[in-house]
């Protein structure tokens, strides 16, 4: 079975772009993949077009060898743009192989270890009474793990960390009081804090208020996270930006974090994700996948989650609190994995179990979208 075409589709779905990638073969079997580098889809399309030049005519079932060739057959190997392209192609090749063998993708990854994939949902409201009410609604719908976002991102694009941590800590304590000790609570600070600010944030709350702190500081320097680790007792959830197993190495081997926010659409696809999962298992680090995209990313991650032993929760953006985002539009994806309460049932359909209305997406446009460019009150740039 030879690859005959690789077609990238950067299209607007709901409230953001999704970069869908179709790989076709000479036996009429095709596969779908997705890239996770949101906001830089055109750059990834360029990388895919480069890879396409030598992948056409290659055996589609040689997934591991093709991964190595895409990664290693250039002097400037790796990086987030190239790995996002490899991720999409790798996922599509798994979809093809599952269909060719008439098995779900999880069978290619070692078989199913769980029948249902537990998820965490996010409260989209900022800290305040509405946030707590929304969290109560999520718990009523079956979620026992809820993530929050911090206070302080104003419409004018100003984010002041110290003001944010004071307000956010106050409402995290109130959320714990309102929801009780049986619900897992976490917060995503999206790399916006310094080490000192992240430590102050945690120290403003009683121990046990949060069950995980996601991406509080930038991840380029593991030693900074090691320093923060000595100051706080909250488990860390890190890794959604990591684009290879090598980026995970210091965090896993130094015991810095407890949850891997691995993104199969950024890290190098299912091939690389399984390697990170094995390494993590040896160090008692649980997988907590990043999943902010659409049905293809979700399906691929569900198969990954089904096949690994060390698993905590899968992020979902299809809960009642975020359904308005429109990432799972049934007119684009007529067949897709569906939430059953707060879990994803593991599909036995061949391949990923997702269909895409290709005629529909051909008519859709790409929209240039930029993440908010935040500044502090003094005019300096800070992270979104």
C-alpha atoms as a printed R data frame, in Angstrom:
    type eleno elety resid chain resno       x      y      z
1   ATOM     1    CA   UNK     A     1   0.000  0.000  0.000
2   ATOM     2    CA   UNK     A     2   1.664  3.195 -1.227
3   ATOM     3    CA   UNK     A     3   1.026  6.825 -0.285
4   ATOM     4    CA   UNK     A     4  -0.390  8.704 -3.262
5   ATOM     5    CA   UNK     A     5  -1.351 12.079 -1.784
6   ATOM     6    CA   UNK     A     6  -1.015 14.181  1.382
7   ATOM     7    CA   UNK     A     7  -3.515 17.026  1.532
8   ATOM     8    CA   UNK     A     8  -3.488 19.681  4.293
9   ATOM     9    CA   UNK     A     9  -6.755 21.477  5.026
10  ATOM    10    CA   UNK     A    10  -6.328 24.540  7.281
11  ATOM    11    CA   UNK     A    11  -9.972 25.454  7.870
12  ATOM    12    CA   UNK     A    12 -12.029 27.487 10.320
13  ATOM    13    CA   UNK     A    13 -14.263 25.245 12.458
14  ATOM    14    CA   UNK     A    14 -16.423 26.820 15.142
15  ATOM    15    CA   UNK     A    15 -14.313 29.527 16.767
16  ATOM    16    CA   UNK     A    16 -10.814 28.564 15.623
17  ATOM    17    CA   UNK     A    17  -8.799 26.999 12.830
18  ATOM    18    CA   UNK     A    18  -8.175 23.283 12.647
19  ATOM    19    CA   UNK     A    19  -5.387 21.943 10.454
20  ATOM    20    CA   UNK     A    20  -6.709 18.628  9.149
21  ATOM    21    CA   UNK     A    21  -4.471 16.407  7.037
22  ATOM    22    CA   UNK     A    22  -5.643 13.663  4.696
23  ATOM    23    CA   UNK     A    23  -3.277 10.920  3.508
24  ATOM    24    CA   UNK     A    24  -4.439  8.857  0.518
25  ATOM    25    CA   UNK     A    25  -3.186  5.479 -0.734
26  ATOM    26    CA   UNK     A    26  -3.253  3.469 -3.953
27  ATOM    27    CA   UNK     A    27  -5.642  0.948 -2.383
28  ATOM    28    CA   UNK     A    28  -8.373  3.516 -1.828
29  ATOM    29    CA   UNK     A    29  -7.837  3.670  1.940
30  ATOM    30    CA   UNK     A    30  -7.269  7.123  3.403
31  ATOM    31    CA   UNK     A    31  -6.468  8.436  6.861
32  ATOM    32    CA   UNK     A    32  -7.006 11.684  8.756
33  ATOM    33    CA   UNK     A    33  -4.612 13.470 11.078
34  ATOM    34    CA   UNK     A    34  -4.485 16.819 12.834
35  ATOM    35    CA   UNK     A    35  -1.788 19.333 13.741
36  ATOM    36    CA   UNK     A    36  -1.847 21.093 17.094
37  ATOM    37    CA   UNK     A    37   0.168 24.243 16.436
38  ATOM    38    CA   UNK     A    38  -2.775 26.628 16.712
39  ATOM    39    CA   UNK     A    39  -2.235 30.074 15.257
40  ATOM    40    CA   UNK     A    40   0.630 28.981 12.997
41  ATOM    41    CA   UNK     A    41  -1.189 26.580 10.691
42  ATOM    42    CA   UNK     A    42   0.291 28.022  7.495
43  ATOM    43    CA   UNK     A    43   3.810 27.309  8.753
44  ATOM    44    CA   UNK     A    44   2.865 23.678  9.384
45  ATOM    45    CA   UNK     A    45   1.285 23.402  5.925
46  ATOM    46    CA   UNK     A    46   4.648 24.422  4.476
47  ATOM    47    CA   UNK     A    47   6.417 21.683  6.435
48  ATOM    48    CA   UNK     A    48   3.856 19.098  5.296
49  ATOM    49    CA   UNK     A    49   4.461 20.114  1.692
50  ATOM    50    CA   UNK     A    50   8.181 19.499  2.178
51  ATOM    51    CA   UNK     A    51   7.586 16.046  3.668
52  ATOM    52    CA   UNK     A    52   5.117 15.204  0.917
53  ATOM    53    CA   UNK     A    53   7.907 15.458 -1.647
54  ATOM    54    CA   UNK     A    54   9.571 12.248 -0.444
55  ATOM    55    CA   UNK     A    55   6.598 10.469  1.161
56  ATOM    56    CA   UNK     A    56   4.616 10.041 -2.047
57  ATOM    57    CA   UNK     A    57   5.172  6.475 -3.246
58  ATOM    58    CA   UNK     A    58   6.336  5.189  0.143
59  ATOM    59    CA   UNK     A    59   4.738  2.224  1.926
60  ATOM    60    CA   UNK     A    60   2.024  3.649  4.174
61  ATOM    61    CA   UNK     A    61   2.239  0.879  6.784
62  ATOM    62    CA   UNK     A    62   5.899  1.560  7.671
63  ATOM    63    CA   UNK     A    63   4.893  4.131 10.284
64  ATOM    64    CA   UNK     A    64   7.951  3.907 12.532
65  ATOM    65    CA   UNK     A    65  10.450  4.075  9.683
66  ATOM    66    CA   UNK     A    66   8.651  7.001  8.067
67  ATOM    67    CA   UNK     A    67   8.636  8.830 11.427
68  ATOM    68    CA   UNK     A    68  12.400  8.387 11.723
69  ATOM    69    CA   UNK     A    69  12.946  9.557  8.154
70  ATOM    70    CA   UNK     A    70  10.791 12.657  8.611
71  ATOM    71    CA   UNK     A    71  12.601 13.535 11.830
72  ATOM    72    CA   UNK     A    72  16.182 12.619 10.929
73  ATOM    73    CA   UNK     A    73  16.535 13.214  7.177
74  ATOM    74    CA   UNK     A    74  17.372 16.885  7.525
75  ATOM    75    CA   UNK     A    75  20.158 18.713  9.268
76  ATOM    76    CA   UNK     A    76  17.761 20.974 11.237
77  ATOM    77    CA   UNK     A    77  15.735 18.243 12.894
78  ATOM    78    CA   UNK     A    78  12.896 18.678 15.340
79  ATOM    79    CA   UNK     A    79  11.174 21.818 16.525
80  ATOM    80    CA   UNK     A    80   7.504 22.600 17.034
81  ATOM    81    CA   UNK     A    81   6.581 23.377 13.428
82  ATOM    82    CA   UNK     A    82   8.177 20.239 11.997
83  ATOM    83    CA   UNK     A    83   6.885 18.049 14.821
84  ATOM    84    CA   UNK     A    84   3.339 19.357 14.373
85  ATOM    85    CA   UNK     A    85   3.569 18.335 10.711
86  ATOM    86    CA   UNK     A    86   4.969 14.911 11.617
87  ATOM    87    CA   UNK     A    87   2.208 14.517 14.210
88  ATOM    88    CA   UNK     A    88  -0.592 15.025 11.691
89  ATOM    89    CA   UNK     A    89   0.956 12.642  9.154
90  ATOM    90    CA   UNK     A    90   1.725 10.014 11.809
91  ATOM    91    CA   UNK     A    91  -1.855 10.052 13.129
92  ATOM    92    CA   UNK     A    92  -3.223  9.729  9.584
93  ATOM    93    CA   UNK     A    93  -0.940  6.751  8.933
94  ATOM    94    CA   UNK     A    94  -2.249  5.042 12.074
95  ATOM    95    CA   UNK     A    95  -5.788  5.676 10.818
96  ATOM    96    CA   UNK     A    96  -4.863  4.047  7.494
97  ATOM    97    CA   UNK     A    97  -3.215  1.029  9.110
98  ATOM    98    CA   UNK     A    98  -6.164  0.451 11.429
99  ATOM    99    CA   UNK     A    99  -8.567  0.552  8.490
100 ATOM   100    CA   UNK     A   100  -6.332 -1.718  6.400
101 ATOM   101    CA   UNK     A   101  -6.185 -4.315  9.179
102 ATOM   102    CA   UNK     A   102  -9.831 -3.723 10.185
103 ATOM   103    CA   UNK     A   103  -8.875 -2.896 13.799
104 ATOM   104    CA   UNK     A   104  -9.189  0.224 15.974
105 ATOM   105    CA   UNK     A   105  -6.001  2.228 16.394
106 ATOM   106    CA   UNK     A   106  -5.577  1.192 20.029
107 ATOM   107    CA   UNK     A   107  -4.879 -2.368 18.811
108 ATOM   108    CA   UNK     A   108  -1.822 -0.995 17.004
109 ATOM   109    CA   UNK     A   109  -0.612  0.526 20.294
110 ATOM   110    CA   UNK     A   110  -0.702 -2.668 22.353
111 ATOM   111    CA   UNK     A   111  -4.420 -3.185 22.878
112 ATOM   112    CA   UNK     A   112  -7.072 -1.710 25.115
113 ATOM   113    CA   UNK     A   113  -6.391 -1.286 28.839
114 ATOM   114    CA   UNK     A   114  -9.621  0.583 29.656
115 ATOM   115    CA   UNK     A   115 -13.082  0.733 28.166
116 ATOM   116    CA   UNK     A   116 -13.892  4.352 29.002
117 ATOM   117    CA   UNK     A   117 -11.664  7.406 29.112
118 ATOM   118    CA   UNK     A   118 -12.273  9.742 32.075
119 ATOM   119    CA   UNK     A   119 -12.059 13.447 31.268
120 ATOM   120    CA   UNK     A   120 -11.714 16.760 32.995
121 ATOM   121    CA   UNK     A   121 -13.863 19.693 31.917
122 ATOM   122    CA   UNK     A   122 -13.015 23.387 32.072
123 ATOM   123    CA   UNK     A   123 -15.117 26.150 33.595
124 ATOM   124    CA   UNK     A   124 -15.011 28.861 30.940
125 ATOM   125    CA   UNK     A   125 -16.158 31.628 33.295
126 ATOM   126    CA   UNK     A   126 -13.433 33.684 35.039
127 ATOM   127    CA   UNK     A   127 -13.075 33.431 38.834
128 ATOM   128    CA   UNK     A   128 -16.276 34.563 40.507
129 ATOM   129    CA   UNK     A   129 -19.731 33.319 41.417
130 ATOM   130    CA   UNK     A   130 -20.535 32.386 37.807
131 ATOM   131    CA   UNK     A   131 -17.409 30.201 37.704
132 ATOM   132    CA   UNK     A   132 -18.505 28.296 40.800
133 ATOM   133    CA   UNK     A   133 -22.035 27.884 39.462
134 ATOM   134    CA   UNK     A   134 -20.653 26.567 36.184
135 ATOM   135    CA   UNK     A   135 -18.409 24.130 38.081
136 ATOM   136    CA   UNK     A   136 -21.439 22.922 40.053
137 ATOM   137    CA   UNK     A   137 -23.246 22.262 36.767
138 ATOM   138    CA   UNK     A   138 -20.282 20.256 35.470
139 ATOM   139    CA   UNK     A   139 -20.251 18.160 38.638
140 ATOM   140    CA   UNK     A   140 -24.002 17.616 38.251
141 ATOM   141    CA   UNK     A   141 -23.329 16.317 34.723
142 ATOM   142    CA   UNK     A   142 -20.887 13.745 36.091
143 ATOM   143    CA   UNK     A   143 -17.482 15.414 36.107
144 ATOM   144    CA   UNK     A   144 -15.331 14.790 39.162
145 ATOM   145    CA   UNK     A   145 -12.373 16.750 37.770
146 ATOM   146    CA   UNK     A   146 -12.701 20.435 36.870
147 ATOM   147    CA   UNK     A   147 -10.136 22.924 35.612
148 ATOM   148    CA   UNK     A   148 -10.301 26.694 36.049
149 ATOM   149    CA   UNK     A   149  -8.659 29.655 34.344
150 ATOM   150    CA   UNK     A   150  -7.155 32.614 36.239
151 ATOM   151    CA   UNK     A   151  -8.511 36.090 36.804
152 ATOM   152    CA   UNK     A   152  -6.960 39.121 35.200
153 ATOM   153    CA   UNK     A   153  -7.117 38.846 31.420
154 ATOM   154    CA   UNK     A   154  -8.912 42.072 30.632
155 ATOM   155    CA   UNK     A   155 -10.463 43.041 27.317
156 ATOM   156    CA   UNK     A   156  -7.822 45.768 26.939
157 ATOM   157    CA   UNK     A   157  -5.091 43.105 26.806
158 ATOM   158    CA   UNK     A   158  -3.551 43.905 30.202
159 ATOM   159    CA   UNK     A   159  -2.507 41.091 32.545
160 ATOM   160    CA   UNK     A   160  -0.967 41.901 35.923
161 ATOM   161    CA   UNK     A   161   0.264 38.704 37.618
162 ATOM   162    CA   UNK     A   162   0.141 39.928 41.226
163 ATOM   163    CA   UNK     A   163  -3.426 41.171 40.886
164 ATOM   164    CA   UNK     A   164  -4.382 37.923 39.202
165 ATOM   165    CA   UNK     A   165  -2.949 35.595 41.815
166 ATOM   166    CA   UNK     A   166  -4.615 37.431 44.704
167 ATOM   167    CA   UNK     A   167  -8.059 37.309 43.092
168 ATOM   168    CA   UNK     A   168  -7.667 33.800 41.709
169 ATOM   169    CA   UNK     A   169  -6.438 32.296 44.994
170 ATOM   170    CA   UNK     A   170  -9.454 33.743 46.785
171 ATOM   171    CA   UNK     A   171 -11.874 32.082 44.378
172 ATOM   172    CA   UNK     A   172  -9.999 28.780 44.311
173 ATOM   173    CA   UNK     A   173 -10.521 28.541 48.065
174 ATOM   174    CA   UNK     A   174 -14.217 29.339 47.605
175 ATOM   175    CA   UNK     A   175 -14.485 26.740 44.840
176 ATOM   176    CA   UNK     A   176 -13.019 24.076 47.108
177 ATOM   177    CA   UNK     A   177 -15.470 25.005 49.846
178 ATOM   178    CA   UNK     A   178 -18.402 24.944 47.423
179 ATOM   179    CA   UNK     A   179 -17.521 21.714 45.610
180 ATOM   180    CA   UNK     A   180 -16.115 19.706 48.494
181 ATOM   181    CA   UNK     A   181 -13.089 17.468 48.803
182 ATOM   182    CA   UNK     A   182 -14.319 14.778 46.394
183 ATOM   183    CA   UNK     A   183 -13.833 16.851 43.241
184 ATOM   184    CA   UNK     A   184 -10.409 17.217 41.615
185 ATOM   185    CA   UNK     A   185  -9.644 20.909 41.061
186 ATOM   186    CA   UNK     A   186  -6.892 22.397 38.930
187 ATOM   187    CA   UNK     A   187  -5.969 25.658 37.268
188 ATOM   188    CA   UNK     A   188  -4.096 26.527 34.075
189 ATOM   189    CA   UNK     A   189  -1.892 29.636 34.325
190 ATOM   190    CA   UNK     A   190  -0.667 29.254 30.735
191 ATOM   191    CA   UNK     A   191   2.986 30.128 31.515
192 ATOM   192    CA   UNK     A   192   2.080 33.628 32.716
193 ATOM   193    CA   UNK     A   193   3.831 33.636 36.105
194 ATOM   194    CA   UNK     A   194   7.380 33.868 37.392
195 ATOM   195    CA   UNK     A   195   8.737 31.398 39.934
196 ATOM   196    CA   UNK     A   196   8.129 33.851 42.773
197 ATOM   197    CA   UNK     A   197   4.598 34.667 41.586
198 ATOM   198    CA   UNK     A   198   3.676 30.990 41.206
199 ATOM   199    CA   UNK     A   199   4.997 30.247 44.702
200 ATOM   200    CA   UNK     A   200   3.060 33.181 46.174
201 ATOM   201    CA   UNK     A   201  -0.107 32.001 44.448
202 ATOM   202    CA   UNK     A   202   0.120 28.530 45.974
203 ATOM   203    CA   UNK     A   203   1.063 29.887 49.389
204 ATOM   204    CA   UNK     A   204  -2.071 32.066 49.495
205 ATOM   205    CA   UNK     A   205  -4.244 28.920 49.638
206 ATOM   206    CA   UNK     A   206  -4.568 26.185 52.272
207 ATOM   207    CA   UNK     A   207  -2.803 22.957 51.378
208 ATOM   208    CA   UNK     A   208  -5.167 20.696 49.450
209 ATOM   209    CA   UNK     A   209  -7.055 23.500 47.724
210 ATOM   210    CA   UNK     A   210  -5.710 22.485 44.298
211 ATOM   211    CA   UNK     A   211  -5.034 18.994 42.987
212 ATOM   212    CA   UNK     A   212  -2.928 20.217 40.088
213 ATOM   213    CA   UNK     A   213  -1.284 23.415 38.867
214 ATOM   214    CA   UNK     A   214  -0.964 23.509 35.089
215 ATOM   215    CA   UNK     A   215   1.836 25.319 33.264
216 ATOM   216    CA   UNK     A   216   2.413 28.067 35.872
217 ATOM   217    CA   UNK     A   217   5.758 29.220 34.424
218 ATOM   218    CA   UNK     A   218   7.570 28.938 31.090
219 ATOM   219    CA   UNK     A   219   9.127 25.532 30.510
220 ATOM   220    CA   UNK     A   220  12.384 26.290 28.666
221 ATOM   221    CA   UNK     A   221  14.433 25.968 31.867
222 ATOM   222    CA   UNK     A   222  13.744 22.822 33.931
223 ATOM   223    CA   UNK     A   223  15.852 24.232 36.768
224 ATOM   224    CA   UNK     A   224  13.249 26.984 37.266
225 ATOM   225    CA   UNK     A   225  10.573 24.340 37.767
226 ATOM   226    CA   UNK     A   226  12.891 22.471 40.135
227 ATOM   227    CA   UNK     A   227  13.197 25.647 42.198
228 ATOM   228    CA   UNK     A   228   9.429 26.100 42.251
229 ATOM   229    CA   UNK     A   229   9.004 22.460 43.203
230 ATOM   230    CA   UNK     A   230  10.857 23.105 46.480
231 ATOM   231    CA   UNK     A   231   8.470 25.950 47.397
232 ATOM   232    CA   UNK     A   232   5.030 24.400 46.795
233 ATOM   233    CA   UNK     A   233   3.264 21.114 47.435
234 ATOM   234    CA   UNK     A   234   0.767 21.191 44.549
235 ATOM   235    CA   UNK     A   235   1.258 18.553 41.803
236 ATOM   236    CA   UNK     A   236   2.431 20.042 38.492
237 ATOM   237    CA   UNK     A   237   0.823 19.333 35.111
238 ATOM   238    CA   UNK     A   238   3.340 20.245 32.379
239 ATOM   239    CA   UNK     A   239   4.176 19.440 28.774
240 ATOM   240    CA   UNK     A   240   1.525 20.606 26.325
241 ATOM   241    CA   UNK     A   241   4.154 22.554 24.351
242 ATOM   242    CA   UNK     A   242   6.768 19.793 24.318
243 ATOM   243    CA   UNK     A   243   7.565 18.649 20.789
244 ATOM   244    CA   UNK     A   244   9.586 15.482 21.450
245 ATOM   245    CA   UNK     A   245  10.432 12.839 24.014
246 ATOM   246    CA   UNK     A   246  13.693 14.680 24.632
247 ATOM   247    CA   UNK     A   247  11.896 17.741 25.979
248 ATOM   248    CA   UNK     A   248  10.149 15.510 28.516
249 ATOM   249    CA   UNK     A   249  13.405 13.900 29.691
250 ATOM   250    CA   UNK     A   250  14.520 16.324 32.450
251 ATOM   251    CA   UNK     A   251  10.992 16.669 33.834
252 ATOM   252    CA   UNK     A   252  10.443 12.915 33.991
253 ATOM   253    CA   UNK     A   253  13.885 11.899 35.225
254 ATOM   254    CA   UNK     A   254  14.251 14.647 37.855
255 ATOM   255    CA   UNK     A   255  10.801 14.054 39.343
256 ATOM   256    CA   UNK     A   256   9.719 17.628 38.661
257 ATOM   257    CA   UNK     A   257   6.110 17.003 37.652
258 ATOM   258    CA   UNK     A   258   3.347 14.500 38.274
259 ATOM   259    CA   UNK     A   259   1.125 14.815 35.185
260 ATOM   260    CA   UNK     A   260   2.272 14.870 31.539
261 ATOM   261    CA   UNK     A   261   0.132 17.249 29.476
262 ATOM   262    CA   UNK     A   262   1.244 15.492 26.312
263 ATOM   263    CA   UNK     A   263  -0.322 16.602 23.015
264 ATOM   264    CA   UNK     A   264  -0.349 13.854 20.362
265 ATOM   265    CA   UNK     A   265  -0.808 16.538 17.666
266 ATOM   266    CA   UNK     A   266   2.352 18.380 18.719
267 ATOM   267    CA   UNK     A   267   4.723 15.827 20.228
268 ATOM   268    CA   UNK     A   268   5.200 13.781 17.042
269 ATOM   269    CA   UNK     A   269   1.968 11.813 16.824
270 ATOM   270    CA   UNK     A   270   1.075  8.495 18.384
271 ATOM   271    CA   UNK     A   271   4.505  7.031 17.620
272 ATOM   272    CA   UNK     A   272   6.298  9.531 19.854
273 ATOM   273    CA   UNK     A   273   3.498  9.732 22.441
274 ATOM   274    CA   UNK     A   274   3.763  6.022 23.214
275 ATOM   275    CA   UNK     A   275   7.489  6.400 23.882
276 ATOM   276    CA   UNK     A   276   6.853  9.245 26.316
277 ATOM   277    CA   UNK     A   277   4.155  7.184 28.049
278 ATOM   278    CA   UNK     A   278   6.553  4.261 28.614
279 ATOM   279    CA   UNK     A   279   9.252  6.531 29.983
280 ATOM   280    CA   UNK     A   280   6.693  8.188 32.243
281 ATOM   281    CA   UNK     A   281   5.408  4.863 33.544
282 ATOM   282    CA   UNK     A   282   8.906  3.961 34.736
283 ATOM   283    CA   UNK     A   283   8.912  7.153 36.829
284 ATOM   284    CA   UNK     A   284   5.292  7.011 38.055
285 ATOM   285    CA   UNK     A   285   4.186 10.036 36.050
286 ATOM   286    CA   UNK     A   286   0.600  9.889 34.782
287 ATOM   287    CA   UNK     A   287  -0.566 10.968 31.351
288 ATOM   288    CA   UNK     A   288  -3.028 13.868 31.303
289 ATOM   289    CA   UNK     A   289  -3.250 14.717 27.592
290 ATOM   290    CA   UNK     A   290  -3.690 18.201 26.212
291 ATOM   291    CA   UNK     A   291  -6.658 18.123 23.840
292 ATOM   292    CA   UNK     A   292  -7.839 21.593 22.807
293 ATOM   293    CA   UNK     A   293  -8.623 20.814 19.170
294 ATOM   294    CA   UNK     A   294 -11.365 18.853 17.399
295 ATOM   295    CA   UNK     A   295 -12.646 15.291 16.822
296 ATOM   296    CA   UNK     A   296  -9.516 13.958 15.104
297 ATOM   297    CA   UNK     A   297  -7.197 14.972 17.942
298 ATOM   298    CA   UNK     A   298  -9.780 13.723 20.438
299 ATOM   299    CA   UNK     A   299 -10.162 10.342 18.730
300 ATOM   300    CA   UNK     A   300  -6.395  9.849 18.424
301 ATOM   301    CA   UNK     A   301  -5.935 10.744 22.081
302 ATOM   302    CA   UNK     A   302  -8.762  8.424 23.171
303 ATOM   303    CA   UNK     A   303  -6.973  5.522 21.454
304 ATOM   304    CA   UNK     A   304  -3.712  6.562 23.110
305 ATOM   305    CA   UNK     A   305  -5.429  6.833 26.505
306 ATOM   306    CA   UNK     A   306  -6.995  3.408 26.043
307 ATOM   307    CA   UNK     A   307  -3.625  1.778 25.391
308 ATOM   308    CA   UNK     A   308  -1.431  3.165 28.213
309 ATOM   309    CA   UNK     A   309  -1.495  2.037 31.855
310 ATOM   310    CA   UNK     A   310  -0.452  5.341 33.450
311 ATOM   311    CA   UNK     A   311  -3.422  7.568 32.720
312 ATOM   312    CA   UNK     A   312  -5.282 10.232 34.727
313 ATOM   313    CA   UNK     A   313  -7.717 12.366 32.672
314 ATOM   314    CA   UNK     A   314  -8.181 13.541 29.110
315 ATOM   315    CA   UNK     A   315  -8.977 17.197 28.512
316 ATOM   316    CA   UNK     A   316 -12.314 17.696 26.764
317 ATOM   317    CA   UNK     A   317 -13.598 20.874 25.138
318 ATOM   318    CA   UNK     A   318 -17.018 19.367 24.407
319 ATOM   319    CA   UNK     A   319 -18.553 19.779 27.883
320 ATOM   320    CA   UNK     A   320 -21.697 21.879 28.429
321 ATOM   321    CA   UNK     A   321 -19.437 24.737 29.576
322 ATOM   322    CA   UNK     A   322 -17.513 24.882 26.275
323 ATOM   323    CA   UNK     A   323 -19.800 23.357 23.663
324 ATOM   324    CA   UNK     A   324 -20.385 26.861 22.306
325 ATOM   325    CA   UNK     A   325 -16.822 26.830 20.943
326 ATOM   326    CA   UNK     A   326 -18.052 24.693 18.050
327 ATOM   327    CA   UNK     A   327 -14.930 22.543 17.649
328 ATOM   328    CA   UNK     A   328 -17.025 19.379 17.143
329 ATOM   329    CA   UNK     A   329 -19.351 20.579 14.376
330 ATOM   330    CA   UNK     A   330 -21.253 17.531 13.077
331 ATOM   331    CA   UNK     A   331 -21.530 19.082  9.614
332 ATOM   332    CA   UNK     A   332 -17.732 18.868  9.394
333 ATOM   333    CA   UNK     A   333 -17.351 15.588 11.286
334 ATOM   334    CA   UNK     A   334 -20.457 13.427 10.633
335 ATOM   335    CA   UNK     A   335 -18.925 10.560 12.645
336 ATOM   336    CA   UNK     A   336 -16.904 11.345 15.744
337 ATOM   337    CA   UNK     A   337 -16.264 10.174 19.279
338 ATOM   338    CA   UNK     A   338 -19.056 11.328 21.601
339 ATOM   339    CA   UNK     A   339 -18.994 12.068 25.308
340 ATOM   340    CA   UNK     A   340 -21.100  9.743 27.434
341 ATOM   341    CA   UNK     A   341 -21.503 11.762 30.599
342 ATOM   342    CA   UNK     A   342 -17.993 12.689 31.628
343 ATOM   343    CA   UNK     A   343 -16.198  9.888 29.768
344 ATOM   344    CA   UNK     A   344 -15.392  8.918 26.198
345 ATOM   345    CA   UNK     A   345 -16.334  5.312 25.353
346 ATOM   346    CA   UNK     A   346 -13.526  3.596 23.450
347 ATOM   347    CA   UNK     A   347 -14.679  2.889 19.885
348 ATOM   348    CA   UNK     A   348 -14.142 -0.485 18.211
349 ATOM   349    CA   UNK     A   349 -14.472  1.024 14.714
350 ATOM   350    CA   UNK     A   350 -11.476  0.436 12.404
351 ATOM   351    CA   UNK     A   351  -8.886  3.205 12.441
352 ATOM   352    CA   UNK     A   352  -9.620  6.358 14.413
353 ATOM   353    CA   UNK     A   353 -13.388  6.081 13.983
354 ATOM   354    CA   UNK     A   354 -13.792  9.626 12.608
355 ATOM   355    CA   UNK     A   355 -15.242 10.771  9.289
356 ATOM   356    CA   UNK     A   356 -14.682 14.171  7.702
357 ATOM   357    CA   UNK     A   357 -16.988 15.764  5.138
358 ATOM   358    CA   UNK     A   358 -14.251 16.640  2.684
359 ATOM   359    CA   UNK     A   359 -16.596 18.374  0.252
360 ATOM   360    CA   UNK     A   360 -17.747 20.612  3.102
361 ATOM   361    CA   UNK     A   361 -14.269 21.598  4.295
362 ATOM   362    CA   UNK     A   362 -13.142 22.345  0.732
363 ATOM   363    CA   UNK     A   363 -15.672 25.172  0.774
364 ATOM   364    CA   UNK     A   364 -14.469 26.557  4.110
365 ATOM   365    CA   UNK     A   365 -11.989 29.391  4.377
366 ATOM   366    CA   UNK     A   366  -8.869 29.826  6.476
367 ATOM   367    CA   UNK     A   367  -8.868 32.788  8.841
368 ATOM   368    CA   UNK     A   368  -5.697 34.284 10.211
369 ATOM   369    CA   UNK     A   369  -6.057 34.221 13.981
370 ATOM   370    CA   UNK     A   370  -3.683 35.527 16.609
371 ATOM   371    CA   UNK     A   371  -3.704 34.607 20.260
372 ATOM   372    CA   UNK     A   372  -4.165 37.695 22.447
373 ATOM   373    CA   UNK     A   373  -0.959 39.714 22.761
374 ATOM   374    CA   UNK     A   374  -0.982 40.554 26.464
375 ATOM   375    CA   UNK     A   375   0.991 43.296 28.160
376 ATOM   376    CA   UNK     A   376   1.514 44.322 31.744
377 ATOM   377    CA   UNK     A   377   0.463 47.710 33.029
378 ATOM   378    CA   UNK     A   378   3.925 49.141 32.360
379 ATOM   379    CA   UNK     A   379   3.691 48.214 28.671
380 ATOM   380    CA   UNK     A   380   5.997 45.155 28.718
381 ATOM   381    CA   UNK     A   381   4.995 41.969 26.921
382 ATOM   382    CA   UNK     A   382   3.825 38.920 28.858
383 ATOM   383    CA   UNK     A   383   2.537 35.475 27.933
384 ATOM   384    CA   UNK     A   384  -0.987 34.681 26.813
